[in-house]
Amino acid sequence: GLVDFTRNGEKGWRTFTIENLIWLDIIKELRTFGVQLGKILQIKNKTQKLLSKDNLKNLKPLSDYYMVISIGFNISIIEKQYLPVDSSIRINLTNIISKYTS
């Protein structure tokens, strides 16, 4: 599926990590750009390492970071000052991450 989670107890409550919540916000952003669910699943598979807890810890605290998805679905995380000028999809990761870590 698009979101990995665990269930706790017999009532089946779902437990989400911070990474899950960040990914849910990214899914919302991608849907606003009209990206279909099949493509979002491909993006998820390509970005799991990029969005790992270890990689997120290594981001410089005062920089703005964007997830950039180019036309060929090449995906990278880039500081704002290095954003390409082309018509790629850009998602502000700094804003998303700060919602869950502040």
Secondary structure, 3 states (H helix, E strand, C coil): CCCCCEEECCCCEEECCHHHHHHHHHHHHHHHCCCCHHHHHHHHHHHCCCCCHHHHHCCCCCCCEEEEECCCCCEEEEEHHHCCCCCCEEEEHHHHHHHHHC
